[in-house]
Amino acid sequence: SCGVCGQAGPSEAHHIEQGLHFLCIPLCEDCHRGGFNGLHGQKRIWAVLKKTEQSVLNDTIAKLGA
């Protein structure tokens, strides 16, 4: 599921730092590439939910360990 809004997958992999494949977070299309909400757009949903790439990575790792 999307690490920002929780939408069920499949999700897109966003690389926090290009080439470092273990630093990826799952994002739905809108939270990743959407012009209004997306990380590569205006990032409005990110601001509303007070999310950062690092906080989403932390949440993703926590879910994998659960």
Phi, psi and omega in degrees: 000161181296134180288348180258301186260347178085005180302136180299148181291180010286150180249164173267148177270120175258122178275118179296318174229121184306135178090346177259091190289346177271359176252060179243148175234147179277128179224142172290168182302319183292316180286343179267302189244001182294138182295328183267308184264339192291152177301324179269013177238230183273349176059033185292318180294327177298316181292317181298317181271002180054049180255148171230167177302320181291321179291324178291321176298316178300314179297320181295315179297320178298319179294323180292330180275349184284000000 
